Amino acid sequence: MHRSARPIFIAALLLCGCFGREKPFLKSKDPSLKIPAIKMAVGAHDLNACAELVKDLDNDDPAVRFYAIQGLHKLTGETFDYRYYDDEIARKPAIARWKAWLAAQKGTTTLPATRPSQNQ
């Protein structure tokens, strides 16, 4: 590469976000990394992600809660009447149902792929 082209090449890498960009991570505290990781896990039908998604139902960020419940619904067919936009107190009963569901799954070898929704 010619010397005069290097600064332009480096600037292009920085502008396109190819440099220093962290990859999506399900346990990240950063929603810009967590949300794509949720989408990837759900797209791959990764049932091992359910435990982290249940934790995310109590996240401070409503977008994370939205993607967490959407992911759980796609993976399990359940919502347990959880609404991501409810306040913290109103979300507690549904989160408790999700935690009970998760605890019940620990005795099985795999999580169920889909279940009939109780909300229909």
C-alpha positions as CSV (number, residue, x, y, z in Angstrom):
1,M,0.0,0.0,0.0
2,H,1.3,3.4,-0.9
3,R,2.3,5.6,2.1
4,S,-0.2,8.4,1.1
5,A,-3.1,5.9,1.0
6,R,-2.6,4.7,4.6
7,P,-4.3,7.6,6.4
8,I,-7.3,7.3,4.2
9,F,-7.5,3.5,4.7
10,I,-7.3,3.9,8.5
11,A,-9.9,6.6,8.5
12,A,-12.2,4.4,6.4
13,L,-11.8,1.5,8.9
14,L,-12.6,3.8,11.8
15,L,-15.6,5.3,10.1
16,C,-17.1,1.9,9.2
17,G,-16.7,0.6,12.7
18,C,-14.4,-2.2,11.7
19,F,-11.8,-1.2,14.3
20,G,-12.3,-1.6,18.1
21,R,-15.9,-2.8,17.8
22,E,-16.8,-5.4,20.4
23,K,-18.8,-8.4,19.2
24,P,-22.3,-9.0,20.6
25,F,-22.3,-10.6,24.0
26,L,-25.4,-11.9,25.8
27,K,-24.1,-11.0,29.2
28,S,-23.0,-7.6,28.3
29,K,-24.3,-4.6,30.3
30,D,-24.2,-2.5,27.1
31,P,-27.5,-2.7,25.2
32,S,-25.8,-2.1,21.9
33,L,-24.0,-5.4,22.4
34,K,-26.7,-7.3,24.3
35,I,-29.6,-6.7,21.9
36,P,-27.7,-8.1,18.8
37,A,-26.6,-11.1,21.0
38,I,-30.2,-11.7,22.0
39,K,-31.3,-11.6,18.3
40,M,-28.5,-14.0,17.3
41,A,-29.3,-16.5,20.1
42,V,-33.0,-16.5,19.2
43,G,-32.2,-16.8,15.5
44,A,-30.0,-19.8,16.2
45,H,-32.7,-21.2,18.5
46,D,-30.2,-21.3,21.4
47,L,-32.3,-22.5,24.3
48,N,-29.3,-22.1,26.6
49,A,-29.9,-18.3,26.3
50,C,-33.2,-18.6,28.2
51,A,-31.6,-18.2,31.7
52,E,-30.0,-14.9,30.6
53,L,-33.2,-13.7,28.9
54,V,-35.2,-14.3,32.1
55,K,-32.6,-12.1,33.9
56,D,-33.0,-9.5,31.3
57,L,-36.7,-9.2,32.0
58,D,-35.7,-7.1,35.0
59,N,-33.2,-4.9,33.0
60,D,-33.3,-1.1,33.5
61,D,-33.4,-0.6,29.7
62,P,-36.9,-1.2,28.2
63,A,-35.4,-2.1,24.8
64,V,-33.4,-4.9,26.5
65,R,-36.6,-6.1,28.2
66,F,-38.5,-5.9,24.9
67,Y,-36.0,-8.1,23.1
68,A,-35.7,-10.5,26.1
69,I,-39.5,-11.2,26.2
70,Q,-39.7,-11.4,22.4
71,G,-36.9,-13.9,22.4
72,L,-38.4,-16.0,25.2
73,H,-41.7,-16.0,23.4
74,K,-40.1,-17.2,20.2
75,L,-38.1,-19.8,22.0
76,T,-40.8,-21.2,24.3
77,G,-44.1,-20.0,23.1
78,E,-44.8,-18.4,26.5
79,T,-45.1,-14.8,27.9
80,F,-46.5,-15.5,31.3
81,D,-48.3,-12.2,30.9
82,Y,-45.0,-10.3,31.1
83,R,-45.1,-6.7,29.6
84,Y,-41.8,-5.0,29.1
85,Y,-43.3,-1.5,29.5
86,D,-44.8,-2.2,32.9
87,D,-43.1,-0.6,35.9
88,E,-40.8,-2.6,38.1
89,I,-43.5,-3.5,40.6
90,A,-46.0,-4.6,38.0
91,R,-43.4,-6.8,36.3
92,K,-42.5,-8.7,39.4
93,P,-45.3,-11.4,39.3
94,A,-44.5,-12.3,35.7
95,I,-40.8,-12.4,36.4
96,A,-41.5,-14.7,39.3
97,R,-43.5,-17.0,36.9
98,W,-40.6,-17.0,34.5
99,K,-38.1,-17.8,37.3
100,A,-40.4,-20.7,38.4
101,W,-40.6,-21.9,34.8
102,L,-36.8,-21.8,34.5
103,A,-36.3,-23.7,37.8
104,A,-38.7,-26.4,36.5
105,Q,-36.6,-26.7,33.3
106,K,-33.4,-27.5,35.2
107,G,-34.6,-31.1,35.8
108,T,-34.9,-31.7,32.0
109,T,-32.1,-32.3,29.6
110,T,-33.3,-29.7,27.1
111,L,-35.7,-26.8,27.3
112,P,-38.9,-27.2,25.3
113,A,-38.7,-25.8,21.8
114,T,-42.2,-24.4,21.8
115,R,-45.2,-24.6,24.1
116,P,-48.7,-23.4,23.5
117,S,-49.1,-19.9,24.8
118,Q,-51.4,-19.3,27.7
119,N,-52.1,-15.8,26.5
120,Q,-54.1,-16.6,23.4
